[in-house]
Amino acid sequence: MAPRHPVASSFAIGAKHVTLKAFFDPGGFSMHAYALVGIVTLLSLLLYFYMGLRVGQGRSKFGVEAPAISGNPDFERIFRVQANTLEWLPIYLVSLWLFALSWDTRVAAGLGVVWIIGRVLYMTGYSRAAGARSTGFLVQTLATAVLLFGALGRLIWLAVSPASPTPL
């Protein structure tokens, strides 16, 4: 009988050497090590969900019917908070997980919490006035930059390090 999954038996993800059994055998991989990063990921998405609800409430409150996104400056700021968060989520979430896989899950989760705090500051500031968004934007940008460049640097190091396992 042919092997169930005829591919290489193991490979590296960041600093961790992973066997394919971990991906194909439900009992072979534990998310326990990544629980904090998973929680932070879901909290980030819950914040985004809340921002989406605020856009719906703003439409009713300020009389802006879909598909319009302009007409009332208060609504436009609420909408921009949600849209700008959507613009940042891909770079933040990918960087969060790559940092967690290649460096440390606790540090990644902590930086994720900083990102969430920055987004809350951005939301509350921008909702009051466009000029009040800067602090929150700076906080989340710095958290994302540390995650992004930290993961990139670590992965480059692992790729060129003689001790790195050979990739697939």
Secondary structure, DSSP 8 states (H G I E B T S, - for coil): ---SS-S-SEEEETTEEEETHHHH-TTS--GGGGHHHHHHHHHHHHHHHHHHHHHHHHHHHHT--TT---S-HHHHHHHHHHHHHHHHHHHHHHHHHHHHHHS-HHHHHHHHHHHHHHHHHHHHHHHH-GGGGHHHHHHHHHHHHHHHHHHHHHHHHHHH-TTS----
